[in-house]
């Protein structure tokens, strides 16, 4: 006779998973599927669908709205710069704060704190700070030139994300076996050689996580963009998420379907880029 499995985890698993599964379905899965369906229609509200238009909304997003293409290019450039700068600075700080210097815990807390502040609040704070500097130096604010807004967003993103990524890198560096580092030191390996042949390969899992988080957060940025530049000047610093928002809420109902199509395109772009990045960094982990 087969023994009955009395494992409490298996026994009560459905009870604990069901509430989360219901919430996931109600607030993500069902709206997501409905959103894909609405992107092929002309609609005013979710319950007021006028007609099915096929791929016309998708075609209109690319052909009748140059702002969308500009937002895509701007978001891509911003993401590349942010991913590089955030991870380089975060990893450098992690290296510095794992050297056993005095006050390490204090500095870790200080660098991590900006991540706890909301994006809208950060945007308005940095808007005041950057405008204060620009008005004194060049006599203009952040909305005067596209480059001011671009680098303002890069600075804000770095200030917010570096501390969080630093903590992940610190965890990875602290998991490197000390005997490996001691062996490298005995063999006469220089600090630079140790960094590139031992430390970086052994923290590839941390690099994978940080790259994924930085990439997705940068590409999906909305609240910081809205608060810092709001797309000024003339929507040249408008990123994809803000462009979709403006299309839906600041244009006529005829553009609602186009905005929804943009949202689906946005999801596909982020998903594909994240998937490719994970595949690339995971392959580096295997090689290491």
Backbone torsions as a table, in degrees:
resi	resn	phi	psi	omega
1	UNK	NA	133.6	-176.6
2	UNK	-77.0	133.0	179.3
3	UNK	-70.7	141.8	177.7
4	UNK	-77.8	134.9	-179.8
5	UNK	-79.3	113.6	-179.0
6	UNK	-102.8	20.7	178.3
7	UNK	-61.7	117.6	-176.1
8	UNK	-63.2	-29.2	179.9
9	UNK	-64.3	-46.9	179.4
10	UNK	-68.4	-39.0	-176.6
11	UNK	-63.5	-45.0	-175.0
12	UNK	-101.2	6.1	-178.3
13	UNK	-56.5	-48.6	-179.6
14	UNK	-60.8	-34.7	-178.2
15	UNK	-64.7	-42.1	-177.8
16	UNK	-80.0	-30.0	-177.4
17	UNK	-81.0	-32.4	-173.6
18	UNK	-55.9	-48.5	179.5
19	UNK	-59.1	-42.3	178.7
20	UNK	-65.3	-41.1	-179.4
21	UNK	-64.6	-40.3	178.5
22	UNK	-63.9	-46.1	179.0
23	UNK	-62.0	-42.3	178.6
24	UNK	-61.0	-42.5	-179.1
25	UNK	-69.0	-43.3	-176.5
26	UNK	-70.0	-42.4	-170.9
27	UNK	-103.2	-6.3	177.3
28	UNK	-130.3	-59.2	-170.8
29	UNK	-64.5	-50.8	-179.0
30	UNK	-64.8	-48.5	176.6
31	UNK	-60.3	-35.3	179.3
32	UNK	-63.8	-46.5	179.4
33	UNK	-65.4	-41.0	177.4
34	UNK	-63.0	-38.4	179.8
35	UNK	-63.3	-40.7	177.2
36	UNK	-63.1	-42.8	178.5
37	UNK	-63.1	-43.0	-179.1
38	UNK	-65.7	-25.3	-179.2
39	UNK	-67.7	-14.5	178.3
40	UNK	-101.9	12.7	-177.1
41	UNK	-129.4	167.9	169.1
42	UNK	-104.4	117.1	-174.2
43	UNK	-140.7	159.3	175.1
44	UNK	-103.7	-49.7	172.8
45	UNK	-131.2	175.6	-179.0
46	UNK	-60.8	-33.2	-178.3
47	UNK	-96.9	1.6	-178.1
48	UNK	-124.2	76.8	-179.3
49	UNK	-95.1	120.9	-175.7
50	UNK	-77.8	-55.6	-179.6
51	UNK	-162.2	160.8	177.0
52	UNK	-83.9	129.0	-176.5
53	UNK	-120.0	3.5	178.9
54	UNK	66.1	-132.3	-176.3
55	UNK	-91.0	11.7	-177.9
56	UNK	-60.8	-38.0	179.0
57	UNK	-63.4	-39.8	179.8
58	UNK	-68.0	-41.5	178.7
59	UNK	-64.8	-42.2	179.9
60	UNK	-64.5	-34.7	179.4
61	UNK	-60.5	-36.1	-177.2
62	UNK	-92.3	-30.6	-173.5
63	UNK	-98.5	-30.4	-174.5
64	UNK	-106.7	5.4	-177.2
65	UNK	-140.0	90.9	-179.9
66	UNK	-67.1	-24.2	179.9
67	UNK	-64.1	-33.8	179.8
68	UNK	-65.8	-44.6	178.7
69	UNK	-65.1	-38.4	177.2
70	UNK	-65.5	-41.8	178.6
71	UNK	-62.6	-37.4	177.4
72	UNK	-63.6	-45.4	178.4
73	UNK	-65.7	-42.9	-180.0
74	UNK	-63.6	-44.4	179.6
75	UNK	-63.0	-40.3	-179.3
76	UNK	-64.3	-47.2	179.1
77	UNK	-62.9	-44.6	179.1
78	UNK	-60.6	-41.9	-179.1
79	UNK	-63.8	-44.1	179.4
80	UNK	-59.6	-48.8	-179.2
81	UNK	-63.6	-43.6	-177.3
82	UNK	-66.7	-43.2	179.9
83	UNK	-59.9	-43.3	-179.4
84	UNK	-67.5	-52.0	-174.6
85	UNK	-66.4	-44.9	-178.4
86	UNK	-60.7	-46.9	-175.9
87	UNK	-72.1	-36.1	177.7
88	UNK	-65.3	-48.2	-179.5
89	UNK	-67.5	-40.3	-179.9
90	UNK	-64.6	-42.3	179.7
91	UNK	-68.4	-37.8	178.2
92	UNK	-63.5	-43.6	177.4
93	UNK	-64.6	-39.7	178.7
94	UNK	-62.2	-41.3	176.4
95	UNK	-61.5	-43.4	-177.9
96	UNK	-66.6	-39.9	-175.5
97	UNK	-86.6	5.6	172.0
98	UNK	-111.1	16.2	178.2
99	UNK	-90.3	-2.4	180.0
100	UNK	78.2	25.6	179.6
101	UNK	-73.7	160.9	-177.1
102	UNK	-69.7	138.2	178.6
103	UNK	78.7	21.5	-177.2
104	UNK	-58.5	-46.8	-177.7
105	UNK	-62.8	-37.2	177.9
106	UNK	-63.5	-46.5	-179.0
107	UNK	-66.0	-36.2	177.5
108	UNK	-61.8	-43.1	179.4
109	UNK	-64.9	-43.1	-178.9
110	UNK	-63.1	-45.1	-178.7
111	UNK	-69.2	-28.3	-178.2
112	UNK	-80.4	-27.0	-172.8
113	UNK	-55.9	-39.7	179.6
114	UNK	-56.9	-26.4	-180.0
115	UNK	-68.1	-18.6	-178.3
116	UNK	-84.2	-11.2	-177.7
117	UNK	-89.3	138.8	-179.7
118	UNK	-64.7	152.3	-176.0
119	UNK	-62.7	-40.4	179.8
120	UNK	-63.3	-44.8	179.3
121	UNK	-62.4	-45.3	178.3
122	UNK	-59.5	-42.4	-179.4
123	UNK	-59.9	-46.0	-179.4
124	UNK	-69.6	-37.6	178.1
125	UNK	-62.1	-48.9	-178.5
126	UNK	-71.8	-25.2	173.8
127	UNK	-62.7	-44.3	178.1
128	UNK	-65.8	-43.0	-178.3
129	UNK	-65.3	-49.5	-177.0
130	UNK	-67.4	-41.1	177.5
131	UNK	-63.6	-36.7	177.5
132	UNK	-61.4	-40.8	178.9
133	UNK	-71.9	-47.0	-177.0
134	UNK	-63.5	-39.9	-179.9
135	UNK	-62.9	-34.4	178.9
136	UNK	-78.6	-35.7	-174.8
137	UNK	-85.2	-50.5	-174.9
138	UNK	-116.4	-3.2	178.7
139	UNK	72.3	25.3	179.3
140	UNK	-144.0	162.9	178.4
141	UNK	-101.3	-173.8	-173.2
142	UNK	-66.7	-20.5	-179.3
143	UNK	-84.9	1.8	-177.1
144	UNK	-74.9	-40.8	-178.7
145	UNK	-134.2	148.3	178.7
146	UNK	-61.4	-39.1	-178.1
147	UNK	-63.7	-33.5	177.2
148	UNK	-63.3	-45.5	179.5
149	UNK	-65.7	-40.6	-179.2
150	UNK	-60.2	-53.7	-177.5
151	UNK	-71.2	-26.4	173.5
152	UNK	-64.1	-42.1	177.3
153	UNK	-66.4	-37.8	178.1
154	UNK	-64.2	-45.3	-179.9
155	UNK	-62.1	-46.4	180.0
156	UNK	-59.6	-46.7	-178.5
157	UNK	-62.8	-43.1	177.5
158	UNK	-61.6	-45.6	-178.0
159	UNK	-62.7	-34.5	-178.5
160	UNK	-79.6	-40.7	-169.4
161	UNK	-95.9	-23.9	-174.3
162	UNK	-55.9	-45.4	-177.4
163	UNK	-62.5	-39.9	-179.8
164	UNK	-66.7	-45.6	178.8
165	UNK	-66.7	-34.3	178.4
166	UNK	-58.9	-42.4	179.8
167	UNK	-61.3	-41.2	178.9
168	UNK	-65.6	-42.2	178.8
169	UNK	-66.4	-37.9	177.8
170	UNK	-60.9	-43.8	178.4
171	UNK	-60.0	-41.1	178.9
172	UNK	-66.7	-43.0	-179.3
173	UNK	-66.8	-35.6	-179.8
174	UNK	-72.6	-16.2	178.3
175	UNK	-88.2	-3.8	176.3
176	UNK	-71.2	125.8	-179.4
177	UNK	-58.2	133.0	-178.7
178	UNK	-65.9	-30.0	-179.0
179	UNK	-66.4	-29.8	177.0
180	UNK	-67.5	-44.2	179.0
181	UNK	-66.5	-38.2	178.8
182	UNK	-67.0	-38.3	178.3
183	UNK	-64.4	-40.1	177.9
184	UNK	-64.7	-38.1	179.3
185	UNK	-67.2	-40.8	178.7
186	UNK	-64.8	-37.0	179.6
187	UNK	-73.9	-5.4	176.8
188	UNK	86.0	19.9	178.7
189	UNK	-69.9	135.6	178.8
190	UNK	-73.1	159.1	178.0
191	UNK	-55.1	-37.9	-179.6
192	UNK	-67.1	-42.0	178.8
193	UNK	-66.8	-39.7	177.2
194	UNK	-61.7	-39.3	180.0
195	UNK	-62.1	-48.2	-173.1
196	UNK	-84.6	-23.6	-178.3
197	UNK	-101.8	-18.6	-178.5
198	UNK	-121.6	-58.3	-171.9
199	UNK	-65.9	-52.6	-177.9
200	UNK	-62.9	-47.2	177.2
201	UNK	-60.0	-33.9	-176.6
202	UNK	-82.8	-10.8	175.8
203	UNK	-108.6	19.3	179.5
204	UNK	-57.9	-36.4	174.9
205	UNK	-58.9	-39.8	177.3
206	UNK	-67.3	-39.1	178.2
207	UNK	-63.1	-40.6	178.0
208	UNK	-59.1	-47.5	-179.2
209	UNK	-64.2	-47.6	-177.0
210	UNK	-65.8	-39.8	178.1
211	UNK	-63.1	-43.4	-179.9
212	UNK	-63.0	-47.7	-178.4
213	UNK	-64.8	-43.6	-179.6
214	UNK	-65.5	-43.6	-178.4
215	UNK	-63.5	-48.7	-177.6
216	UNK	-67.5	-41.5	179.4
217	UNK	-65.3	-39.2	-179.0
218	UNK	-69.1	-45.2	-176.3
219	UNK	-70.2	-31.3	-177.1
220	UNK	-93.0	7.2	-173.6
221	UNK	-57.8	132.3	178.8
222	UNK	-133.2	-60.5	-171.5
223	UNK	-63.7	-39.9	177.7
224	UNK	-65.1	-39.9	178.4
225	UNK	-63.4	-43.4	179.7
226	UNK	-63.5	-44.3	-175.9
227	UNK	-77.4	-35.0	-174.7
228	UNK	-80.7	-49.9	-175.6
229	UNK	-123.6	-24.6	-175.0
230	UNK	53.7	26.2	178.7
231	UNK	90.2	-8.3	-178.0
232	UNK	-69.3	150.1	-0.8
233	UNK	-84.8	135.8	174.7
234	UNK	52.0	42.9	175.4
235	UNK	63.8	19.7	-179.6
236	UNK	-81.4	-13.6	175.5
237	UNK	-111.2	22.4	179.9
238	UNK	-82.6	123.0	178.1
239	UNK	-90.7	173.4	-171.5
240	UNK	-58.6	-46.8	-177.7
241	UNK	-62.5	-42.0	178.8
242	UNK	-68.5	-36.4	178.1
243	UNK	-63.2	-41.0	178.0
244	UNK	-64.2	-43.6	178.3
245	UNK	-60.3	-46.8	-178.8
246	UNK	-66.0	-36.7	178.5
247	UNK	-62.8	-40.7	-176.7
248	UNK	-76.4	-44.3	-170.7
249	UNK	-97.0	-20.5	-176.3
250	UNK	-113.4	13.9	174.7
251	UNK	-127.5	174.7	-178.0
252	UNK	-69.4	168.1	-179.0
253	UNK	-61.5	-20.7	178.9
254	UNK	-64.6	-19.1	-178.5
255	UNK	-96.5	-1.4	-178.6
256	UNK	-61.0	-45.3	178.3
257	UNK	-63.8	-36.4	177.9
258	UNK	-65.7	-42.3	178.0
259	UNK	-60.9	-39.5	178.8
260	UNK	-68.2	-37.5	176.4
261	UNK	-63.8	-40.7	176.7
262	UNK	-60.0	-40.5	179.9
263	UNK	-63.1	-39.6	178.0
264	UNK	-66.9	-43.6	177.0
265	UNK	-60.4	-42.8	178.9
266	UNK	-58.3	-46.0	178.7
267	UNK	-60.6	-45.1	-178.2
268	UNK	-62.9	-43.4	-180.0
269	UNK	-60.9	-49.4	-179.3
270	UNK	-62.7	-42.8	-179.1
271	UNK	-63.4	-44.2	-178.7
272	UNK	-66.3	-45.8	-179.6
273	UNK	-63.3	-44.2	179.3
274	UNK	-62.8	-40.9	179.7
275	UNK	-63.6	-46.1	-180.0
276	UNK	-63.9	-39.9	178.9
277	UNK	-64.7	-42.8	179.0
278	UNK	-64.6	-40.7	178.4
279	UNK	-63.1	-42.3	-178.5
280	UNK	-65.5	-50.7	-177.7
281	UNK	-70.7	-32.9	176.2
282	UNK	-65.4	-36.5	177.6
283	UNK	-66.1	-34.1	176.3
284	UNK	-66.9	-35.8	177.2
285	UNK	-62.6	-43.7	-179.6
286	UNK	-64.5	-42.3	178.2
287	UNK	-61.8	-40.0	-179.0
288	UNK	-68.0	NA	NA
